[in-house]
């Protein structure tokens, strides 16, 4: 009997991608041919895993759904199912506004999708099993869901609910399963790494988890994403320093440095505490690359607070930094209690200014790598280069290394690359001993 085709389109962050991979595995186990983010969506059923975090992401999700509605009208697809963050948050509104969608589901309602397809998933399928949609040598490992922080600007707790950790034993099983499939690099993700384990074990357990995962044979790289600065789990730092396969990298969204703005944001941390946090991370893990995200234009940010933020960027010299302009999100504390009092043109001007500042810093830091030989994982081949990343670079968001063509380079393998040229957001190099 011919297997039915189903298409899944994933929008938003890497946490959404993991959800898609788990759904994909269940559908494949139930007898479907599953296509992820295909250029030619033509399955009988299309599932859209939406993002609902900020305005641009919400608009992208809505535009994608409307494009599929047109495809359905033209007879190219039969059914549209919508899941994910946007659907979780605006379930009733979406049902009313886009009635052409056949079903809407919550963020984690995979059972509902499977039931409506009359699919039969074998009872032996485990919670963590999934089909990898990234290149086979790396993946994302989601260790918790939700957040208890309730920052003034953030809608994530409204969408995903309270923080909920995945037990360590289940994560270890998942990593062993993925290693057996050829995965070498694990990007550890959560809305809030710092809180991992509190809900299960009564205390933060990120350090214990990373220590255990690093001991699993075949794990070449572990990289940490989205730690929260307040109540930072300092005991993870000696673990990072001790294990060669725990990347000297941490993604920790700081958002701002002004005590006034941090207070308005409800970030539960002060400027002095932030400065001590950065100093201690760098002191205990020499050579670590810190990635952060900053926000400009939050209510109450005047010129003085913005200048303070720029001085902070100059002082820290972040290895990796992104920024975005504040966008009011309905239902959040800021939307209810504050006036969005920074004009849009001022927000955009500040955003451009701080990113220009960071570009200069990034170039200076990259230039210091010229002449160094770095361990690089090879992600793909382009016409003129192979493209890879160092331990300091997360997929999709961080700089890449352009490796001049040479014999014997394999996708998914580690190579030693001598850096010959630096750009603000890229490095160029040659395979060692092939200069």
C-alpha positions as CSV (number, residue, x, y, z in Angstrom):
1,X,0.0,0.0,0.0
2,X,1.3,3.4,-0.9
3,X,2.4,5.5,2.0
4,X,0.7,8.9,2.4
5,X,2.7,12.1,2.2
6,X,2.6,14.7,4.9
7,X,4.5,18.0,4.9
8,X,5.6,19.9,8.0
9,X,6.7,23.5,7.8
10,X,8.6,24.8,10.9
11,X,8.9,28.4,11.8
12,X,10.7,30.1,14.6
13,X,13.4,28.9,17.0
14,X,15.4,25.7,17.4
15,X,13.0,24.7,20.2
16,X,10.2,24.5,17.7
17,X,12.5,22.5,15.4
18,X,12.9,19.8,18.1
19,X,9.1,19.6,18.5
20,X,8.8,19.1,14.7
21,X,11.3,16.4,14.8
22,X,9.4,14.5,17.4
23,X,6.2,14.8,15.6
24,X,7.9,13.8,12.4
25,X,9.2,10.6,14.0
26,X,5.7,9.7,15.2
27,X,4.2,10.2,11.8
28,X,6.9,8.2,10.1
29,X,6.4,5.4,12.6
30,X,2.7,5.5,11.8
31,X,3.4,5.0,8.1
32,X,3.6,8.4,6.6
33,X,6.3,9.8,4.3
34,X,7.2,13.0,6.1
35,X,8.7,16.0,4.3
36,X,10.2,18.8,6.3
37,X,10.3,22.4,4.9
38,X,10.1,21.1,1.3
39,X,10.3,23.5,-1.6
40,X,7.4,21.7,-3.2
41,X,4.7,21.3,-0.6
42,X,2.2,18.9,-2.1
43,X,1.2,16.5,0.6
44,X,-2.4,15.7,1.3
45,X,-1.9,17.3,4.7
46,X,0.4,20.2,5.6
47,X,1.3,20.9,9.3
48,X,2.6,24.4,10.1
49,X,4.5,24.7,13.4
50,X,4.2,28.4,14.1
51,X,6.1,31.0,16.1
52,X,4.3,33.6,18.2
53,X,7.2,35.3,20.0
54,X,7.4,38.8,18.4
55,X,5.6,40.7,15.8
56,X,7.7,39.8,12.8
57,X,7.6,36.1,13.7
58,X,3.9,36.2,14.1
59,X,3.4,37.9,10.8
60,X,5.6,35.3,9.1
61,X,3.5,32.5,10.6
62,X,0.2,34.2,9.4
63,X,1.6,34.8,5.9
64,X,2.6,31.2,5.6
65,X,-0.8,30.0,6.7
66,X,-2.5,32.3,4.2
67,X,-0.2,31.0,1.4
68,X,-1.3,27.5,2.2
69,X,-4.9,28.6,2.2
70,X,-4.4,29.7,-1.4
71,X,-2.8,26.4,-2.2
72,X,-5.7,24.6,-0.7
73,X,-8.2,26.6,-2.8
74,X,-6.2,25.7,-5.9
75,X,-6.4,22.0,-5.0
76,X,-2.7,21.5,-4.5
77,X,-3.2,20.4,-0.9
78,X,-6.3,19.1,0.9
79,X,-5.8,19.9,4.6
80,X,-4.0,22.4,6.7
81,X,-3.2,21.8,10.4
82,X,-1.7,24.6,12.5
83,X,0.2,24.0,15.7
84,X,2.9,25.8,17.7
85,X,3.3,29.0,19.7
86,X,1.0,31.2,17.6
87,X,-1.8,28.6,17.7
88,X,-1.3,28.1,21.4
89,X,-1.6,31.8,22.2
90,X,-4.3,32.8,19.7
91,X,-6.3,29.6,19.3
92,X,-9.8,31.1,19.3
93,X,-8.9,34.2,17.3
94,X,-7.3,32.1,14.5
95,X,-10.2,29.8,14.3
96,X,-12.4,32.8,13.6
97,X,-10.1,34.7,11.3
98,X,-8.9,31.8,9.2
99,X,-11.7,29.3,9.0
100,X,-10.1,27.6,5.9
101,X,-7.6,25.9,8.3
102,X,-8.9,22.4,9.1
103,X,-7.6,22.1,12.6
104,X,-5.7,24.2,15.2
105,X,-3.7,22.6,17.9
106,X,-1.7,23.7,21.0
107,X,2.1,23.8,21.1
108,X,2.4,20.2,22.2
109,X,-0.8,18.6,21.0
110,X,0.9,16.0,18.8
111,X,-1.6,13.3,20.0
112,X,-4.4,15.5,18.6
113,X,-2.8,15.7,15.2
114,X,-2.1,11.9,15.1
115,X,-5.7,11.2,16.2
116,X,-7.2,13.4,13.5
117,X,-5.1,11.6,10.9
118,X,-6.3,8.3,12.2
119,X,-2.6,7.3,12.5
120,X,-1.4,4.5,14.7
121,X,1.9,5.1,16.4
122,X,3.6,2.0,17.7
123,X,3.5,1.9,21.5
124,X,7.3,1.3,21.6
125,X,8.0,4.9,20.5
126,X,9.7,6.8,23.3
127,X,9.2,10.4,24.2
128,X,12.6,11.6,23.0
129,X,12.7,9.8,19.7
130,X,12.8,12.1,16.7
131,X,13.9,12.5,13.1
132,X,16.9,14.8,12.7
133,X,16.2,17.6,10.2
134,X,19.5,19.4,10.7
135,X,22.7,18.1,9.1
136,X,23.3,14.7,10.6
137,X,26.4,15.7,12.6
138,X,24.7,18.2,14.8
139,X,21.4,18.7,16.6
140,X,19.6,20.6,19.4
141,X,18.9,19.1,22.7
142,X,16.0,20.7,24.5
143,X,16.4,20.1,28.3
144,X,13.4,22.0,29.5
145,X,10.3,24.0,28.4
146,X,8.6,27.1,29.7
147,X,9.8,29.8,32.0
148,X,9.0,31.1,35.5
149,X,10.8,34.5,35.2
150,X,8.0,36.7,33.8
151,X,10.2,39.5,32.4
152,X,8.1,42.5,31.6
153,X,8.5,42.3,27.8
154,X,8.3,38.6,27.3
155,X,5.3,36.5,26.2
156,X,7.0,33.1,26.5
157,X,5.5,32.2,29.9
158,X,2.1,33.1,28.4
159,X,2.6,30.6,25.6
160,X,4.6,27.8,27.0
161,X,3.6,27.9,30.6
162,X,5.7,27.2,33.7
163,X,9.2,25.8,33.6
164,X,9.4,22.1,33.2
165,X,12.6,20.1,33.1
166,X,13.3,16.8,31.3
167,X,14.7,14.2,33.6
168,X,18.4,13.6,33.4
169,X,18.0,9.9,32.7
170,X,15.8,10.6,29.7
171,X,18.2,13.2,28.3
172,X,21.1,10.7,28.6
173,X,19.1,8.1,26.7
174,X,18.3,10.7,24.0
175,X,21.9,11.7,23.6
176,X,23.0,8.0,23.4
177,X,20.4,7.4,20.7
178,X,21.5,10.4,18.7
179,X,25.2,9.5,19.0
180,X,24.3,6.1,17.6
181,X,22.8,8.0,14.6
182,X,26.0,9.9,14.0
183,X,25.4,13.1,15.9
184,X,28.6,14.7,17.2
185,X,27.6,18.2,18.3
186,X,24.8,18.9,20.8
187,X,23.5,22.4,21.2
188,X,21.8,22.4,24.6
189,X,18.7,24.7,24.6
190,X,16.0,25.9,26.9
191,X,14.1,29.0,27.6
192,X,16.0,29.2,30.8
193,X,19.0,26.9,31.3
194,X,19.7,28.4,34.7
195,X,16.6,26.9,36.2
196,X,17.1,23.4,34.9
197,X,16.2,20.7,37.4
198,X,14.7,22.9,40.1
199,X,11.1,21.6,39.5
200,X,12.2,17.9,39.6
201,X,15.2,17.8,42.0
202,X,14.6,20.9,44.2
203,X,17.8,22.6,43.1
204,X,19.5,23.7,39.9
205,X,21.1,20.7,38.2
206,X,22.5,22.1,35.0
207,X,26.1,21.4,36.1
208,X,25.3,17.8,37.1
209,X,23.5,17.3,33.7
210,X,26.4,18.7,31.6
211,X,28.9,16.7,33.6
212,X,27.0,13.5,32.8
213,X,26.4,14.2,29.2
214,X,30.0,15.1,28.6
215,X,31.0,11.6,29.8
216,X,29.0,9.9,27.1
217,X,31.2,8.4,24.5
218,X,30.8,10.0,21.1
219,X,29.8,13.4,22.3
220,X,32.3,15.7,20.7
221,X,30.8,19.1,21.5
222,X,28.2,20.4,24.0
223,X,27.3,24.0,23.6
224,X,25.0,25.9,26.1
225,X,22.3,28.3,25.0
226,X,20.0,30.7,26.8
227,X,21.1,30.9,30.4
228,X,19.4,33.4,32.5
229,X,21.7,35.9,34.3
230,X,19.8,36.1,37.6
231,X,20.6,33.1,39.9
232,X,23.1,31.9,37.3
233,X,24.4,28.4,38.1
234,X,28.0,29.1,38.8
235,X,28.8,25.5,39.4
236,X,28.5,24.8,35.7
237,X,31.7,26.8,35.1
238,X,34.2,24.3,36.6
239,X,32.4,21.6,34.6
240,X,32.9,23.6,31.4
241,X,36.6,24.2,32.3
242,X,37.2,20.5,33.1
243,X,35.6,18.9,30.0
244,X,37.3,19.4,26.7
245,X,34.1,18.5,24.8
246,X,32.1,21.3,26.6
247,X,32.5,24.2,24.3
248,X,33.9,27.4,25.7
249,X,30.8,29.2,24.8
250,X,27.6,30.4,26.5
251,X,24.6,32.2,25.3
252,X,23.2,34.4,28.0
253,X,20.7,37.1,27.1
254,X,21.4,40.2,29.2
255,X,19.0,42.6,27.5
256,X,20.3,45.8,29.2
257,X,22.7,47.2,31.7
258,X,21.0,50.3,33.2
259,X,19.6,49.6,36.6
260,X,16.6,51.8,35.7
261,X,15.8,49.8,32.6
262,X,16.6,46.4,34.2
263,X,14.2,47.3,36.9
264,X,11.5,48.2,34.5
265,X,12.2,45.0,32.6
266,X,11.8,42.9,35.8
267,X,15.1,41.1,35.2
268,X,15.9,40.5,38.9
269,X,19.5,41.6,38.4
270,X,21.5,44.8,38.8
271,X,24.3,46.4,36.8
272,X,27.0,45.5,39.4
273,X,25.7,41.9,39.6
274,X,25.9,41.7,35.8
275,X,29.4,43.0,35.6
276,X,30.5,40.5,38.3
277,X,28.7,37.7,36.4
278,X,30.7,38.4,33.2
279,X,34.0,38.8,35.1
280,X,33.5,35.5,36.9
281,X,32.6,33.6,33.8
282,X,35.7,34.8,32.0
283,X,37.9,34.2,35.0
284,X,36.7,30.6,35.6
285,X,36.6,29.6,31.9
286,X,39.5,31.2,30.2
287,X,39.0,31.8,26.5
288,X,35.2,31.5,26.7
289,X,33.1,33.3,24.1
290,X,30.0,34.9,25.5
291,X,27.0,35.5,23.3
292,X,24.3,37.9,24.3
293,X,21.2,39.6,23.1
294,X,20.4,43.2,24.0
295,X,17.2,45.2,23.7
296,X,17.0,48.9,22.7
297,X,14.0,51.2,23.0
298,X,12.3,49.6,26.0
299,X,9.9,52.0,27.8
300,X,11.9,54.4,30.0
301,X,15.2,54.1,28.0
302,X,16.4,57.6,27.5
303,X,19.6,58.9,25.9
304,X,21.5,58.5,29.1
305,X,20.4,54.8,29.5
306,X,21.3,54.1,25.9
307,X,24.7,55.7,26.3
308,X,25.2,53.5,29.3
309,X,24.3,50.5,27.2
310,X,26.9,51.4,24.6
311,X,29.6,51.9,27.2
312,X,28.7,48.4,28.5
313,X,29.2,46.9,25.0
314,X,32.6,48.7,24.7
315,X,33.7,47.4,28.1
316,X,32.6,43.8,27.7
317,X,33.6,43.4,24.0
318,X,31.1,40.6,23.4
319,X,32.4,37.8,21.2
320,X,28.9,37.4,19.8
321,X,26.0,39.8,20.1
322,X,22.6,40.4,18.7
323,X,20.1,43.1,19.4
324,X,16.5,44.0,18.6
325,X,14.2,46.9,19.2
326,X,11.4,46.6,21.8
327,X,8.1,45.6,20.4
328,X,5.1,45.6,22.7
329,X,3.5,42.2,23.1
330,X,-0.1,42.1,24.3
331,X,-0.7,40.5,27.7
332,X,2.8,41.1,29.0
333,X,3.5,43.2,32.1
334,X,5.0,46.0,29.9
335,X,2.1,46.2,27.6
336,X,-0.3,46.5,30.6
337,X,1.7,48.9,32.8
338,X,4.0,51.0,30.6
339,X,3.6,53.4,27.7
340,X,5.6,52.5,24.6
341,X,7.3,55.9,24.8
342,X,10.3,55.5,22.6
343,X,9.5,56.5,19.0
344,X,10.0,53.8,16.3
345,X,12.6,55.9,14.4
346,X,14.6,56.3,17.6
347,X,14.5,52.6,18.3
348,X,15.7,51.8,14.8
349,X,18.4,54.4,15.0
350,X,19.7,53.0,18.3
351,X,19.5,49.5,17.0
352,X,21.7,50.4,14.0
353,X,24.1,52.3,16.2
354,X,24.7,49.5,18.7
355,X,25.1,46.9,15.9
356,X,27.6,49.2,14.1
357,X,29.5,49.4,17.4
358,X,29.5,45.6,17.7
359,X,30.6,45.1,14.2
360,X,33.8,46.9,14.8
361,X,34.4,45.0,18.0
362,X,33.7,41.7,16.3
363,X,36.2,42.5,13.5
364,X,38.9,43.4,16.1
365,X,38.3,40.1,18.0
366,X,38.3,38.0,14.8
367,X,41.6,39.6,13.6
368,X,43.2,38.3,16.8
369,X,42.5,34.7,15.5
370,X,44.5,35.2,12.3
371,X,47.5,32.8,12.5
372,X,45.8,30.5,15.0
373,X,44.9,26.9,14.2
374,X,41.3,26.1,15.3
375,X,39.3,22.9,15.4
376,X,36.4,23.3,13.0
377,X,33.5,21.1,12.1
378,X,32.6,21.1,8.4
379,X,28.9,21.8,7.8
380,X,28.6,22.1,4.0
381,X,30.4,22.6,0.6
382,X,30.0,25.7,-1.5
383,X,31.4,26.3,-5.0
384,X,34.6,28.0,-3.7
385,X,34.8,26.9,-0.1
386,X,33.9,24.4,2.5
387,X,32.0,26.1,5.4
388,X,32.4,25.1,9.0
389,X,32.3,26.4,12.6
390,X,34.6,26.5,15.6
391,X,33.5,25.6,19.1
392,X,32.7,29.3,19.5
393,X,30.0,29.3,16.9
394,X,26.5,28.0,17.1
395,X,24.7,27.0,13.9
396,X,22.6,29.6,12.0
397,X,23.4,32.6,14.3
398,X,27.2,32.8,14.6
399,X,30.1,33.4,12.3
400,X,31.3,30.7,10.0
401,X,34.8,29.6,8.8
402,X,35.3,29.5,5.0
403,X,37.8,26.8,4.4
404,X,39.7,26.9,1.1
405,X,39.2,23.7,-1.0
406,X,41.6,20.9,-0.3
407,X,41.6,17.1,-0.7
408,X,40.1,14.9,2.0
409,X,37.6,17.2,3.6
410,X,34.4,15.5,4.6
411,X,31.1,17.0,5.6
412,X,30.5,16.4,9.3
413,X,34.1,15.8,10.1
414,X,36.5,17.8,12.3
415,X,39.5,19.5,10.7
416,X,42.3,21.7,12.0
417,X,42.1,25.1,10.1
418,X,44.8,27.8,10.2
419,X,43.1,31.2,10.0
420,X,44.4,33.4,7.3
421,X,41.9,36.2,7.1
422,X,39.3,37.9,9.3
423,X,36.0,39.6,8.5
424,X,33.5,41.0,11.0
425,X,31.3,37.9,10.9
426,X,33.4,35.3,9.1
427,X,36.9,33.8,9.2
428,X,38.9,32.4,6.2
429,X,41.4,29.6,6.6
430,X,43.2,26.6,5.2
431,X,43.6,23.1,6.4
432,X,46.7,22.8,8.5
433,X,49.8,21.5,6.6
434,X,48.1,22.5,3.4
435,X,49.2,26.2,3.4
